[in-house]
Amino acid sequence: MTASDVQLPENATELLEYCGVAERDRREMLAARPDPEKHPEWWVLTSALATNLEQNLEKPLPSTGHRAWPVVPESSTQVGMYAWAWALLSGLPRLLEVHARRGVPEAVTRATVGALGGVMGSHREIYGRSGVGLMPLWGPPLRFRGADYEIGRHSFTRTHLGLGDGVSGHLLMIHVPPIGPLDPTVSEQSITAAAQFFPQWYPNEPIYGFVCPSWLLDPQLAEYLPAESNILTFQRRFTILPLLPPSTPYEGDHELMRLALQLAPPEGPLTADDLARVPQDTTLQRAFVSHLSSGRHFHLRTGIRLTSH
Ligand SMILES: CC(C)(COP(=O)(O)OP(=O)(O)OC[C@H]1O[C@@H](n2cnc3c(N)ncnc32)[C@H](O)[C@@H]1OP(=O)(O)O)[C@@H](O)C(=O)NCCC(=O)NCCS
């Protein structure tokens, strides 16, 4: 497929409803449909991302990871703000065929693509604007290329286990979408269901275990949260791998701020003004401000747990 071959779906309204996109977002996105003549730059970029989705269809996430789609400039028009959502939507008919062929239950398919509606809601909440463009889209492209499935409380990315000489096995990377509390029973049910479903859908990918890279697994949280909190209960289900040097000292702070506190992080280190923006209603919000005020940082940590064989 080349950029000029990219087709945006004609039945977009119906597909957006299927993806749980709220009425207001549907209306705005339909009015911001990129057009090769009127918006040539956005068309080329949208087409490139749509092509990338198709080229990676059903490929597991390599152990080298993948980058979030680039964020668009704040000055972008509505077409730019919604362009990446159009790229995702263009791949939906193909994705639905994949799910049907693999025998994925309808409820899993709907929940999986419902991330599109979810991302638009978070975007409005965090950035005060409609669209998806200001949010670094890491998970949604994986969902729309058949690498990530939402099953109950968690979504799971099919990924490679690399042990220094190519692919040595297969893992599922666990994510915690922002869809309510992390109830331990519901979380474990989701993990058990994934361990049953994936070998049926992808019999050539025997699952060795689960990994979770997240701010949730930072052991420093135990200094602030009660031992019986959902977050610390979740932490105890994993062996936490040693801390790697972060790409910047505030990488984990930014993640926690954006993903958990739903606040737009600054470009660089957090200032006293940034901390003053954080509401102080919950233990996590207070922990965030107190930890950073004392000159420390939160970190993304990776946890692993093996499946029983
Ligand atoms: C992960 C998540 C579901 C955990 O929420 P939870 O089940 O309420 O967690 P806990 O019970 O352990 O919470 C402990 C404390 O932290 C607070 N807390 C937890 N998550 C919070 C959040 N996102 N924002 C503000 N406070 C939060 C709780 O309110 C509680 O404080 P309180 O007793 O004073 O009310 C929640 O943080 C969330 O939805 N995050 C967004 C998604 C995310 O970050 N996923 C991980 C991506 S890598």
The ligand as a Tripos MOL2 file, in Angstrom:
@<TRIPOS>MOLECULE
LIG
   48    50     1     0     0
SMALL
NO_CHARGES

@<TRIPOS>ATOM
      1 C1         -4.0480    2.4050   38.1720 C.3       1 LIG1
      2 C2         -5.2840    2.9310   38.8810 C.3       1 LIG1
      3 C3         -6.5050    2.2490   38.3420 C.3       1 LIG1
      4 C4         -5.1340    2.6790   40.3920 C.3       1 LIG1
      5 O1         -6.2190    3.2410   41.0440 O.3       1 LIG1
      6 P1         -6.7920    2.5980   42.4430 P.3       1 LIG1
      7 O2         -7.3150    1.2440   42.2000 O.co2     1 LIG1
      8 O3         -7.7260    3.6110   42.9910 O.co2     1 LIG1
      9 O4         -5.4430    2.5440   43.3020 O.3       1 LIG1
     10 P2         -5.2380    2.4240   44.8700 P.3       1 LIG1
     11 O5         -6.4290    1.8600   45.5480 O.co2     1 LIG1
     12 O6         -3.9560    1.7110   45.0850 O.co2     1 LIG1
     13 O7         -5.0650    3.9450   45.2880 O.3       1 LIG1
     14 C5         -4.2940    4.3380   46.4270 C.3       1 LIG1
     15 C6         -4.4700    5.8260   46.6150 C.3       1 LIG1
     16 O8         -4.0370    6.5540   45.4760 O.3       1 LIG1
     17 C7         -5.0930    7.2900   44.9020 C.3       1 LIG1
     18 N1         -5.0260    7.1680   43.4220 N.ar      1 LIG1
     19 C8         -4.8260    6.0520   42.7060 C.ar      1 LIG1
     20 N2         -4.8330    6.3360   41.3900 N.ar      1 LIG1
     21 C9         -5.0450    7.6720   41.3070 C.ar      1 LIG1
     22 C10        -5.1180    8.5490   40.2060 C.ar      1 LIG1
     23 N3         -5.0120    8.1080   38.9510 N.pl3     1 LIG1
     24 N4         -5.3140    9.8730   40.4410 N.ar      1 LIG1
     25 C11        -5.4210   10.3390   41.7070 C.ar      1 LIG1
     26 N5         -5.3430    9.5310   42.8040 N.ar      1 LIG1
     27 C12        -5.1520    8.2090   42.5960 C.ar      1 LIG1
     28 C13        -6.3590    6.6480   45.4200 C.3       1 LIG1
     29 O9         -7.4490    7.5540   45.4100 O.3       1 LIG1
     30 C14        -5.9240    6.2440   46.8110 C.3       1 LIG1
     31 O10        -5.8660    7.3950   47.6470 O.3       1 LIG1
     32 P3         -6.9770    7.6670   48.7870 P.3       1 LIG1
     33 O11        -6.9990    6.4310   49.6530 O.co2     1 LIG1
     34 O12        -6.5030    8.8900   49.4610 O.co2     1 LIG1
     35 O13        -8.2770    7.8760   48.0450 O.co2     1 LIG1
     36 C15        -5.4210    4.4550   38.6500 C.3       1 LIG1
     37 O14        -4.2550    5.0950   39.0930 O.3       1 LIG1
     38 C16        -5.6250    4.8040   37.1980 C.2       1 LIG1
     39 O15        -6.6950    4.6540   36.6480 O.2       1 LIG1
     40 N6         -4.5700    5.3150   36.5390 N.am      1 LIG1
     41 C17        -4.6240    5.6930   35.1450 C.3       1 LIG1
     42 C18        -4.0770    4.5960   34.2570 C.3       1 LIG1
     43 C19        -2.6130    4.3120   34.4920 C.2       1 LIG1
     44 O16        -1.8660    5.1120   34.9990 O.2       1 LIG1
     45 N7         -2.2210    3.0950   34.0790 N.am      1 LIG1
     46 C20        -0.8710    2.6530   34.1560 C.3       1 LIG1
     47 C21        -0.2350    2.9960   32.8900 C.3       1 LIG1
     48 S1          1.4850    2.4890   32.8180 S.3       1 LIG1
@<TRIPOS>BOND
     1     1     2 1
     2     2     3 1
     3     2     4 1
     4     2    36 1
     5     4     5 1
     6     5     6 1
     7     6     7 2
     8     6     8 1
     9     6     9 1
    10     9    10 1
    11    10    11 2
    12    10    12 1
    13    10    13 1
    14    13    14 1
    15    14    15 1
    16    15    16 1
    17    15    30 1
    18    16    17 1
    19    17    18 1
    20    17    28 1
    21    18    19 ar
    22    18    27 ar
    23    19    20 ar
    24    20    21 ar
    25    21    22 ar
    26    21    27 ar
    27    22    23 1
    28    22    24 ar
    29    24    25 ar
    30    25    26 ar
    31    26    27 ar
    32    28    29 1
    33    28    30 1
    34    30    31 1
    35    31    32 1
    36    32    33 2
    37    32    34 1
    38    32    35 1
    39    36    37 1
    40    36    38 1
    41    38    39 2
    42    38    40 1
    43    40    41 1
    44    41    42 1
    45    42    43 1
    46    43    44 2
    47    43    45 1
    48    45    46 1
    49    46    47 1
    50    47    48 1
@<TRIPOS>SUBSTRUCTURE
     1 LIG1         1 GROUP 0 **** ****
